[in-house]
């Protein structure tokens, strides 16, 4: 049995450990890029909502019914499906202004993204909830 050669158990354990460490480094980087892609998707959907709100206002004369229009509900559904844990939508009494706020889980943080009919679009760290940020006058509060 002098011709048999192979790896010792210690050598195999060392190789497996090195592979596991390299795999964990790669996975951390992959998760970072996945979060960046989610953030870009949310931003694109919110920008779409804001542009469509201007078109809706010019076609209808007010925002009445905007929250039920597909130009709003389609991007809203895309955001809610994967990225948000709550949503607040408010319109002022005359339907001349609207406010929409989304609570988004961003890693270990919870952020709120608030948009309104004045063009306001800002993400804030979860220091205020959407019910506070989106007032009945149809405007986002800081």
Secondary structure, DSSP 8 states (H G I E B T S, - for coil): -TT-----HHHHHHHHHHHHHHHHHHHHHHHHHHHHHHHHHHHHHHHHHHHHHHHHHHHHSS-TTGGGSHHHHHHHHHHHHHTEEEEEEEE-TTSS-EEEEEEEEETTEEEEEEEETTS-EEEEESSS-HHHHB-TTS-B--
